[in-house]
Amino acid sequence: GRANIAESYAAVEGREIVLINADIPPYAQANRFNHEPRRHRKLLLHRKQIDRLIGAVQKDGQTIIPLRLYLNEAGKAKLEIALAKGKKLHDKREASAERDWQRDKARLMKQHDG
């Protein structure tokens, strides 16, 4: 539906993994005791999975990012997650230079055609 996980990520809180910054709007037909849309949500994982993710985050400096939120056949909400490593400064500069080049190239093509 209308859930937004674009700006969200998962983090370690104690011995748990929680989803942070996910926007899950309240159910429109619900009563006034509805949930808070941007609250932290505990991810239900097996202990081995939690330990592996905590190790990757703390030791390797990786980040847990949500890829997709969906409902399974039983109607339960599932979140597909992945481990990602952030870009280094030189990678960011490289990506920025590539973006600038693509923008300049598009501008030149537009001037040439017009």
N, C-alpha and C positions, 0 to 999 in steps of 0.2 A: 503494500500500500504506500503509505505516505512517510514511512520512516526514512530518516536521512543519516547515513553513516559516513558521508564524504569527509567530514572534518574530524572524525573520531579515531581513537586509538585505544589499545588495551595496555594497562599498567599493572605492576605488582603492588598489592597492598597487603602487607603481612605475608601470609601463606596462601593468598588468593589472587586470582587474576580478575580485574574489573574493567568493564568497557566504559570509557570516559568520553564525554562530549557527543554522544549519539543522541539525536533528536527523534524521539518516538512520541508523536502527538497523542493527546488523550482521546479516548474513544468518544465520539460525538454524542451517542445515545446513553452514555453512562451518567451516574449521578454526581453530586458535588464532591464525593470522596475519591476522585480519580487520581491517577499517579502524576508525579512531577515529570514533565517531558524530558529534561536533560539530566536526570539523576544518574549517579554511578550505578552500573548494573553488574552484579557478580556473574561471571561466566562459570557454568557448571562443567567441569572437566574432571577427568580421572587424575588421581594423585601423581602418577608417573608423568602425565602430560604437563601438569602444573610445574613439577620439579624441573622438567626439561626446558620449559619456557622461561622459568625463573633463572635457570643457569645461563641460558642464551642471552637474556636481557642484562644480567649482572656481569657476566664474564666477558662476553663478546660485544657488549654495547649495542645489541640489536633492539629493534622496536617491533612490537606486535601490532599489526594493522588488520582491520577487518576488510575482507574482500567482498562478501555478499551476505545479505540477510534474507532468509527465505523460510517458508513454512514447509515442513515435510508432509508425508502422506497422512500422518496421525494428527496433523494440525498444530504441531509444536514448532515454535520459532527456533531456527538454527542459525548460527553465525559461522561463516567460513573465515578463518583467520590465517595469516601468514607471518613469518618472521622476515624482517627487512633490515638492511643495513643502510644507515644514512649516507648521503653523499659527502665526500671530503671536499675541502675548499677548492682544490684544483678542478675537481669534477664539476662543481657548481659554476666555476668560471668558464669551463669548457662548454657547458650546456648554455650558459648565457651568451657566449660568443656565437654558438650555433644558431640560437634564437635570433640574435641580431642580424646574422648573415641571411637567414631565411626572410626576415622582414625587409632587409635592404634589397634582396633579390626580387621579392614580390613587388616592391616599389619601382625598381628599375624596369621590370617586365610591364608594369602598368603604364609607365611613362612611354616606353617604347611602343606599346600597342596603341596608345591614345594620341 
